[in-house]
Amino acid sequence: MAEAENDLILVDLDDREIGRGGKLDVHRRGQLHRAFSVFLFDGDRLLIQRRAPEKYHSGGLWANTCCSHPRAGQSLEEAVAQRLALECGVTGAQVREAGRFVYRAVFANGLTEYESDHVFVGEYAGRYAPNPEEAAEMRFAPLAEIKRDMRTHPERYAVWFFTALGIAEAAR
């Protein structure tokens, strides 16, 4: 990956850009950075992904349709479209920003996610093709089933998914 493509946007708690840093270094230092989470719904179903086991954290856990970080010089909207195509094989989905939240999670491998996470939602009933480097599997699942499983087996889900899902649902 080219160096500029690996630069994350460091932000303050109001999501104002204050600098840039390399992806791995930012996560090692636990610096607050801009991120996004995308939720594609088809009626009462949500397209979810199980993260590839090789991911630098949260591998094998279920999460929203896709998530990532905009890179330096890239708008959130550009980053969302790019990652939907790269991670999920989804093109042309119409999404809108639903809200933002900040969370911090320290992982057993020493990395820290400290993110200003912008939540995007959209309706989508089309095809998808998970990139195996990003997602082990994807599926449309009934929202009620996901929420029931989250209550009984929270360890199956990425930490940000709990808060981001609430924002996505409220915006529908």
CYANA upper distance limits for C-alpha pairs under 8 A (distance plus 0.5 A):
  1 MET  CA      5 GLU  CA      6.88
  1 MET  CA      6 ASN  CA      7.03
  2 ALA  CA      6 ASN  CA      6.94
  3 GLU  CA      7 ASP  CA      7.05
  3 GLU  CA     22 GLY  CA      8.29
  4 ALA  CA     71 ARG  CA      7.97
  4 ALA  CA     72 ALA  CA      7.23
  5 GLU  CA     71 ARG  CA      6.36
  5 GLU  CA     72 ALA  CA      7.65
  6 ASN  CA     22 GLY  CA      6.20
  6 ASN  CA     23 LYS  CA      6.27
  6 ASN  CA     71 ARG  CA      7.27
  7 ASP  CA     20 ARG  CA      6.49
  7 ASP  CA     21 GLY  CA      5.67
  7 ASP  CA     22 GLY  CA      5.14
  7 ASP  CA     23 LYS  CA      6.50
  7 ASP  CA     71 ARG  CA      6.20
  7 ASP  CA     72 ALA  CA      6.30
  8 LEU  CA     20 ARG  CA      6.02
  8 LEU  CA     21 GLY  CA      5.86
  8 LEU  CA     22 GLY  CA      6.57
  8 LEU  CA     23 LYS  CA      6.32
  8 LEU  CA     26 VAL  CA      8.16
  8 LEU  CA     33 HIS  CA      7.18
  8 LEU  CA     34 ARG  CA      7.78
  8 LEU  CA     69 HIS  CA      7.20
  8 LEU  CA     70 PRO  CA      7.32
  8 LEU  CA     71 ARG  CA      5.70
  8 LEU  CA     72 ALA  CA      6.57
  9 ILE  CA     17 GLU  CA      6.97
  9 ILE  CA     18 ILE  CA      8.22
  9 ILE  CA     19 GLY  CA      6.72
  9 ILE  CA     20 ARG  CA      5.28
  9 ILE  CA     21 GLY  CA      7.30
  9 ILE  CA     33 HIS  CA      5.98
  9 ILE  CA     34 ARG  CA      6.19
  9 ILE  CA     70 PRO  CA      7.74
  9 ILE  CA     71 ARG  CA      6.93
  9 ILE  CA     72 ALA  CA      6.38
 10 LEU  CA     17 GLU  CA      6.27
 10 LEU  CA     18 ILE  CA      6.09
 10 LEU  CA     19 GLY  CA      5.46
 10 LEU  CA     20 ARG  CA      5.65
 10 LEU  CA     21 GLY  CA      7.39
 10 LEU  CA     31 GLN  CA      7.56
 10 LEU  CA     32 LEU  CA      6.33
 10 LEU  CA     33 HIS  CA      4.72
 10 LEU  CA     34 ARG  CA      6.91
 11 VAL  CA     15 ASP  CA      5.56
 11 VAL  CA     16 ARG  CA      5.59
 11 VAL  CA     17 GLU  CA      4.87
 11 VAL  CA     18 ILE  CA      5.62
 11 VAL  CA     19 GLY  CA      7.44
 11 VAL  CA     32 LEU  CA      6.42
 11 VAL  CA     33 HIS  CA      5.75
 11 VAL  CA     34 ARG  CA      6.91
 11 VAL  CA    116 SER  CA      8.16
 12 ASP  CA     16 ARG  CA      5.97
 12 ASP  CA     17 GLU  CA      7.22
 12 ASP  CA     18 ILE  CA      7.10
 12 ASP  CA     32 LEU  CA      7.40
 12 ASP  CA     33 HIS  CA      8.49
 13 LEU  CA     32 LEU  CA      8.39
 13 LEU  CA    102 VAL  CA      8.09
 13 LEU  CA    116 SER  CA      7.90
 15 ASP  CA     34 ARG  CA      7.63
 15 ASP  CA    116 SER  CA      6.97
 20 ARG  CA     72 ALA  CA      7.70
 21 GLY  CA     25 ASP  CA      7.34
 21 GLY  CA     26 VAL  CA      6.36
 22 GLY  CA     26 VAL  CA      6.45
 23 LYS  CA     27 HIS  CA      6.91
 24 LEU  CA     28 ARG  CA      6.62
 25 ASP  CA     29 ARG  CA      6.58
 26 VAL  CA     30 GLY  CA      6.40
 26 VAL  CA     31 GLN  CA      5.82
 26 VAL  CA     32 LEU  CA      8.43
 26 VAL  CA     33 HIS  CA      8.35
 27 HIS  CA     31 GLN  CA      7.09
 27 HIS  CA    111 LEU  CA      5.73
 27 HIS  CA    112 THR  CA      5.57
 27 HIS  CA    113 GLU  CA      6.53
 27 HIS  CA    114 TYR  CA      8.29
 28 ARG  CA    110 GLY  CA      7.28
 28 ARG  CA    111 LEU  CA      5.40
 28 ARG  CA    112 THR  CA      6.75
 29 ARG  CA    111 LEU  CA      8.18
 29 ARG  CA    112 THR  CA      7.75
 30 GLY  CA    111 LEU  CA      7.54
 30 GLY  CA    112 THR  CA      5.27
 30 GLY  CA    113 GLU  CA      6.77
 30 GLY  CA    114 TYR  CA      6.42
 31 GLN  CA    112 THR  CA      8.48
 31 GLN  CA    113 GLU  CA      8.37
 31 GLN  CA    114 TYR  CA      6.56
 32 LEU  CA    113 GLU  CA      8.35
 32 LEU  CA    114 TYR  CA      5.29
 32 LEU  CA    115 GLU  CA      5.82
 32 LEU  CA    116 SER  CA      7.38
 33 HIS  CA    114 TYR  CA      7.04
 33 HIS  CA    115 GLU  CA      5.56
 33 HIS  CA    116 SER  CA      6.49
 34 ARG  CA     69 HIS  CA      6.66
 34 ARG  CA     70 PRO  CA      7.42
 34 ARG  CA    115 GLU  CA      6.26
 34 ARG  CA    116 SER  CA      5.39
 34 ARG  CA    117 ASP  CA      6.67
 34 ARG  CA    118 HIS  CA      8.24
 35 ALA  CA     67 CYS  CA      7.93
 35 ALA  CA     68 SER  CA      6.24
 35 ALA  CA     69 HIS  CA      4.70
 35 ALA  CA     70 PRO  CA      6.83
 35 ALA  CA    115 GLU  CA      6.55
 35 ALA  CA    116 SER  CA      6.38
 35 ALA  CA    117 ASP  CA      5.13
 35 ALA  CA    118 HIS  CA      6.67
 36 PHE  CA     67 CYS  CA      6.00
 36 PHE  CA     68 SER  CA      6.18
 36 PHE  CA     69 HIS  CA      6.56
 36 PHE  CA     70 PRO  CA      8.10
 36 PHE  CA     76 LEU  CA      8.05
 36 PHE  CA     80 VAL  CA      7.99
 36 PHE  CA    116 SER  CA      8.41
 36 PHE  CA    117 ASP  CA      5.35
 36 PHE  CA    118 HIS  CA      4.93
 36 PHE  CA    119 VAL  CA      6.20
 36 PHE  CA    120 PHE  CA      7.77
 37 SER  CA     64 ASN  CA      7.35
 37 SER  CA     65 THR  CA      8.18
 37 SER  CA     66 CYS  CA      6.53
 37 SER  CA     67 CYS  CA      4.79
 37 SER  CA     68 SER  CA      7.34
 37 SER  CA    117 ASP  CA      7.17
 37 SER  CA    118 HIS  CA      6.71
 37 SER  CA    119 VAL  CA      5.38
 37 SER  CA    120 PHE  CA      6.63
 37 SER  CA    164 ALA  CA      7.72
 38 VAL  CA     64 ASN  CA      6.88
 38 VAL  CA     65 THR  CA      6.15
 38 VAL  CA     66 CYS  CA      5.80
 38 VAL  CA     67 CYS  CA      6.48
 38 VAL  CA     80 VAL  CA      7.90
 38 VAL  CA    119 VAL  CA      6.47
 38 VAL  CA    120 PHE  CA      5.20
 38 VAL  CA    121 VAL  CA      6.37
 39 PHE  CA     46 LEU  CA      7.52
 39 PHE  CA     47 LEU  CA      7.55
 39 PHE  CA     48 ILE  CA      8.42
 39 PHE  CA     64 ASN  CA      6.21
 39 PHE  CA     65 THR  CA      5.75
 39 PHE  CA     66 CYS  CA      7.75
 39 PHE  CA    119 VAL  CA      8.15
 39 PHE  CA    120 PHE  CA      6.64
 39 PHE  CA    121 VAL  CA      5.29
 39 PHE  CA    122 GLY  CA      6.99
 39 PHE  CA    165 LEU  CA      8.38
 39 PHE  CA    168 ALA  CA      7.30
 40 LEU  CA     46 LEU  CA      6.44
 40 LEU  CA     47 LEU  CA      6.15
 40 LEU  CA     65 THR  CA      6.71
 40 LEU  CA    121 VAL  CA      6.36
 40 LEU  CA    122 GLY  CA      5.49
 40 LEU  CA    123 GLU  CA      6.00
 40 LEU  CA    124 TYR  CA      6.24
 41 PHE  CA     45 ARG  CA      6.09
 41 PHE  CA     46 LEU  CA      4.96
 41 PHE  CA     47 LEU  CA      6.73
 41 PHE  CA    121 VAL  CA      8.08
 41 PHE  CA    122 GLY  CA      6.68
 41 PHE  CA    123 GLU  CA      5.26
 41 PHE  CA    124 TYR  CA      6.30
 41 PHE  CA    125 ALA  CA      8.11
 42 ASP  CA     46 LEU  CA      6.75
 42 ASP  CA     47 LEU  CA      8.26
 42 ASP  CA    123 GLU  CA      6.06
 42 ASP  CA    124 TYR  CA      5.93
 42 ASP  CA    125 ALA  CA      5.85
 42 ASP  CA    140 PHE  CA      8.36
 43 GLY  CA    123 GLU  CA      7.93
 44 ASP  CA    142 PRO  CA      6.30
 44 ASP  CA    143 LEU  CA      6.37
 45 ARG  CA    140 PHE  CA      6.27
 45 ARG  CA    141 ALA  CA      5.60
 45 ARG  CA    142 PRO  CA      4.67
 45 ARG  CA    143 LEU  CA      5.79
 46 LEU  CA     65 THR  CA      8.27
 46 LEU  CA    140 PHE  CA      5.76
 46 LEU  CA    141 ALA  CA      5.97
 46 LEU  CA    142 PRO  CA      6.83
 46 LEU  CA    143 LEU  CA      6.52
 47 LEU  CA     64 ASN  CA      7.50
 47 LEU  CA     65 THR  CA      5.82
 47 LEU  CA    138 MET  CA      7.37
 47 LEU  CA    139 ARG  CA      6.01
 47 LEU  CA    140 PHE  CA      4.73
 47 LEU  CA    141 ALA  CA      6.95
 48 ILE  CA     62 TRP  CA      7.35
 48 ILE  CA     63 ALA  CA      6.36
 48 ILE  CA     64 ASN  CA      5.29
 48 ILE  CA     65 THR  CA      5.09
 48 ILE  CA     66 CYS  CA      8.31
 48 ILE  CA    138 MET  CA      6.11
 48 ILE  CA    139 ARG  CA      6.17
 48 ILE  CA    140 PHE  CA      6.79
 48 ILE  CA    141 ALA  CA      7.71
 49 GLN  CA     62 TRP  CA      6.11
 49 GLN  CA     63 ALA  CA      6.00
 49 GLN  CA     64 ASN  CA      6.59
 49 GLN  CA     65 THR  CA      6.13
 49 GLN  CA     66 CYS  CA      7.70
 49 GLN  CA    135 ALA  CA      6.53
 49 GLN  CA    136 ALA  CA      7.89
 49 GLN  CA    137 GLU  CA      6.21
 49 GLN  CA    138 MET  CA      4.75
 49 GLN  CA    139 ARG  CA      7.12
 50 ARG  CA     59 GLY  CA      8.40
 50 ARG  CA     60 GLY  CA      6.15
 50 ARG  CA     61 LEU  CA      5.81
 50 ARG  CA     62 TRP  CA      4.67
 50 ARG  CA     63 ALA  CA      6.68
 50 ARG  CA    135 ALA  CA      6.10
 50 ARG  CA    136 ALA  CA      6.03
 50 ARG  CA    137 GLU  CA      5.84
 50 ARG  CA    138 MET  CA      6.78
 51 ARG  CA     55 LYS  CA      7.48
 51 ARG  CA     58 SER  CA      7.57
 51 ARG  CA     59 GLY  CA      5.70
 51 ARG  CA     60 GLY  CA      5.39
 51 ARG  CA     61 LEU  CA      6.02
 51 ARG  CA     62 TRP  CA      6.70
 51 ARG  CA     63 ALA  CA      7.56
 51 ARG  CA    134 GLU  CA      6.61
 51 ARG  CA    135 ALA  CA      4.92
 51 ARG  CA    136 ALA  CA      6.15
 51 ARG  CA    137 GLU  CA      7.90
 52 ALA  CA     59 GLY  CA      5.86
 52 ALA  CA     60 GLY  CA      6.06
 52 ALA  CA    132 PRO  CA      7.11
 52 ALA  CA    133 GLU  CA      6.63
 52 ALA  CA    134 GLU  CA      5.70
 52 ALA  CA    135 ALA  CA      4.94
 52 ALA  CA    136 ALA  CA      4.98
 52 ALA  CA    137 GLU  CA      8.35
 53 PRO  CA     58 SER  CA      8.35
 53 PRO  CA     59 GLY  CA      4.56
 53 PRO  CA     60 GLY  CA      5.12
 53 PRO  CA    136 ALA  CA      7.60
 54 GLU  CA     59 GLY  CA      6.37
 54 GLU  CA    133 GLU  CA      8.09
 55 LYS  CA     59 GLY  CA      5.40
 55 LYS  CA    133 GLU  CA      8.42
 55 LYS  CA    134 GLU  CA      7.65
 57 HIS  CA    107 PHE  CA      7.59
 57 HIS  CA    109 ASN  CA      8.19
 57 HIS  CA    111 LEU  CA      8.14
 58 SER  CA    158 ALA  CA      6.59
 60 GLY  CA    136 ALA  CA      7.78
 61 LEU  CA    155 GLU  CA      8.42
 61 LEU  CA    156 ARG  CA      5.76
 61 LEU  CA    157 TYR  CA      5.48
 61 LEU  CA    158 ALA  CA      6.12
 62 TRP  CA    156 ARG  CA      6.56
 62 TRP  CA    157 TYR  CA      5.11
 62 TRP  CA    158 ALA  CA      6.53
 63 ALA  CA    157 TYR  CA      6.48
 63 ALA  CA    158 ALA  CA      6.05
 63 ALA  CA    161 PHE  CA      6.22
 64 ASN  CA    161 PHE  CA      6.95
 64 ASN  CA    165 LEU  CA      8.29
 65 THR  CA     88 CYS  CA      8.21
 65 THR  CA    138 MET  CA      8.41
 66 CYS  CA     83 ARG  CA      7.66
 66 CYS  CA     84 LEU  CA      6.99
 66 CYS  CA     87 GLU  CA      7.30
 66 CYS  CA     88 CYS  CA      7.86
 67 CYS  CA     83 ARG  CA      7.97
 68 SER  CA     83 ARG  CA      7.62
 69 HIS  CA     79 ALA  CA      7.82
 70 PRO  CA     74 GLN  CA      6.42
 70 PRO  CA     75 SER  CA      7.15
 70 PRO  CA     76 LEU  CA      6.31
 70 PRO  CA     78 GLU  CA      8.49
 70 PRO  CA     79 ALA  CA      5.62
 70 PRO  CA     80 VAL  CA      8.30
 71 ARG  CA     79 ALA  CA      7.96
 74 GLN  CA     78 GLU  CA      6.80
 74 GLN  CA     79 ALA  CA      6.95
 75 SER  CA     79 ALA  CA      6.72
 76 LEU  CA     80 VAL  CA      6.54
 77 GLU  CA     81 ALA  CA      6.84
 78 GLU  CA     82 GLN  CA      6.63
 79 ALA  CA     83 ARG  CA      6.53
 80 VAL  CA     84 LEU  CA      6.54
 81 ALA  CA     85 ALA  CA      6.86
 81 ALA  CA     91 THR  CA      7.65
 81 ALA  CA     92 GLY  CA      8.43
 81 ALA  CA     93 ALA  CA      8.45
 82 GLN  CA     86 LEU  CA      6.67
 83 ARG  CA     87 GLU  CA      6.09
 83 ARG  CA     88 CYS  CA      8.08
 84 LEU  CA     88 CYS  CA      5.79
 84 LEU  CA     89 GLY  CA      6.90
 84 LEU  CA     90 VAL  CA      5.82
 84 LEU  CA     91 THR  CA      7.34
 85 ALA  CA     89 GLY  CA      4.89
 85 ALA  CA     90 VAL  CA      5.25
 85 ALA  CA     91 THR  CA      6.06
 86 LEU  CA     90 VAL  CA      8.42
 86 LEU  CA    131 ASN  CA      7.26
 87 GLU  CA    129 ALA  CA      8.48
 87 GLU  CA    130 PRO  CA      6.26
 87 GLU  CA    131 ASN  CA      5.58
 87 GLU  CA    134 GLU  CA      6.24
 87 GLU  CA    135 ALA  CA      7.42
 88 CYS  CA    128 TYR  CA      6.04
 88 CYS  CA    129 ALA  CA      5.68
 88 CYS  CA    130 PRO  CA      4.85
 88 CYS  CA    131 ASN  CA      6.60
 88 CYS  CA    135 ALA  CA      8.43
 89 GLY  CA    127 ARG  CA      8.30
 89 GLY  CA    128 TYR  CA      5.61
 89 GLY  CA    129 ALA  CA      5.17
 89 GLY  CA    130 PRO  CA      6.67
 89 GLY  CA    131 ASN  CA      7.81
 90 VAL  CA    126 GLY  CA      8.35
 90 VAL  CA    127 ARG  CA      7.35
 90 VAL  CA    128 TYR  CA      5.87
 90 VAL  CA    129 ALA  CA      7.77
 93 ALA  CA    122 GLY  CA      7.59
 93 ALA  CA    123 GLU  CA      8.03
 93 ALA  CA    124 TYR  CA      6.76
 94 GLN  CA    122 GLY  CA      6.31
 94 GLN  CA    123 GLU  CA      7.68
 94 GLN  CA    124 TYR  CA      8.31
 95 VAL  CA    120 PHE  CA      6.56
 95 VAL  CA    121 VAL  CA      5.70
 95 VAL  CA    122 GLY  CA      4.81
 95 VAL  CA    123 GLU  CA      7.99
 96 ARG  CA    120 PHE  CA      5.83
 96 ARG  CA    121 VAL  CA      6.09
 96 ARG  CA    122 GLY  CA      7.01
 97 GLU  CA    118 HIS  CA      7.42
 97 GLU  CA    119 VAL  CA      6.30
 97 GLU  CA    120 PHE  CA      4.80
 97 GLU  CA    121 VAL  CA      6.96
 98 ALA  CA    118 HIS  CA      8.10
 98 ALA  CA    119 VAL  CA      5.99
 98 ALA  CA    120 PHE  CA      5.93
 98 ALA  CA    121 VAL  CA      6.92
 98 ALA  CA    167 ILE  CA      7.22
 98 ALA  CA    168 ALA  CA      6.78
 98 ALA  CA    171 ALA  CA      6.11
 99 GLY  CA    118 HIS  CA      6.44
 99 GLY  CA    119 VAL  CA      5.92
 99 GLY  CA    120 PHE  CA      7.97
 99 GLY  CA    167 ILE  CA      6.97
 99 GLY  CA    168 ALA  CA      8.40
100 ARG  CA    116 SER  CA      7.28
100 ARG  CA    117 ASP  CA      5.94
100 ARG  CA    118 HIS  CA      4.86
100 ARG  CA    119 VAL  CA      6.31
100 ARG  CA    167 ILE  CA      8.48
101 PHE  CA    116 SER  CA      6.29
101 PHE  CA    117 ASP  CA      5.92
101 PHE  CA    118 HIS  CA      7.30
101 PHE  CA    164 ALA  CA      8.29
102 VAL  CA    114 TYR  CA      7.77
102 VAL  CA    115 GLU  CA      5.98
102 VAL  CA    116 SER  CA      4.99
102 VAL  CA    117 ASP  CA      6.51
103 TYR  CA    113 GLU  CA      8.13
103 TYR  CA    114 TYR  CA      6.23
103 TYR  CA    115 GLU  CA      6.13
103 TYR  CA    116 SER  CA      7.45
103 TYR  CA    117 ASP  CA      8.25
103 TYR  CA    160 TRP  CA      7.79
104 ARG  CA    112 THR  CA      7.53
104 ARG  CA    113 GLU  CA      5.98
104 ARG  CA    114 TYR  CA      4.69
104 ARG  CA    115 GLU  CA      7.00
105 ALA  CA    112 THR  CA      6.13
105 ALA  CA    113 GLU  CA      5.71
105 ALA  CA    114 TYR  CA      6.97
105 ALA  CA    159 VAL  CA      7.95
106 VAL  CA    110 GLY  CA      7.34
106 VAL  CA    111 LEU  CA      6.59
106 VAL  CA    112 THR  CA      4.88
106 VAL  CA    113 GLU  CA      6.98
107 PHE  CA    111 LEU  CA      5.99
107 PHE  CA    112 THR  CA      6.53
119 VAL  CA    164 ALA  CA      6.91
119 VAL  CA    167 ILE  CA      7.61
119 VAL  CA    168 ALA  CA      7.16
120 PHE  CA    168 ALA  CA      7.62
121 VAL  CA    168 ALA  CA      6.56
121 VAL  CA    171 ALA  CA      8.21
121 VAL  CA    172 ARG  CA      8.12
130 PRO  CA    134 GLU  CA      7.82
130 PRO  CA    135 ALA  CA      6.26
130 PRO  CA    136 ALA  CA      7.91
130 PRO  CA    137 GLU  CA      6.98
130 PRO  CA    138 MET  CA      6.96
131 ASN  CA    135 ALA  CA      6.35
131 ASN  CA    136 ALA  CA      8.36
132 PRO  CA    136 ALA  CA      6.01
132 PRO  CA    137 GLU  CA      8.20
141 ALA  CA    145 GLU  CA      7.46
141 ALA  CA    146 ILE  CA      7.30
142 PRO  CA    146 ILE  CA      6.95
143 LEU  CA    147 LYS  CA      6.69
144 ALA  CA    148 ARG  CA      6.62
145 GLU  CA    149 ASP  CA      6.69
146 ILE  CA    150 MET  CA      6.58
147 LYS  CA    151 ARG  CA      6.80
148 ARG  CA    152 THR  CA      6.99
149 ASP  CA    153 HIS  CA      6.02
149 ASP  CA    154 PRO  CA      7.76
150 MET  CA    154 PRO  CA      5.17
150 MET  CA    156 ARG  CA      7.95
150 MET  CA    157 TYR  CA      7.52
153 HIS  CA    157 TYR  CA      8.46
157 TYR  CA    161 PHE  CA      7.29
157 TYR  CA    162 PHE  CA      8.50
158 ALA  CA    162 PHE  CA      8.23
160 TRP  CA    164 ALA  CA      6.59
161 PHE  CA    165 LEU  CA      6.23
162 PHE  CA    166 GLY  CA      7.28
163 THR  CA    167 ILE  CA      7.15
164 ALA  CA    168 ALA  CA      6.67
165 LEU  CA    169 GLU  CA      6.53
166 GLY  CA    170 ALA  CA      6.67
167 ILE  CA    171 ALA  CA      6.85
168 ALA  CA    172 ARG  CA      7.13
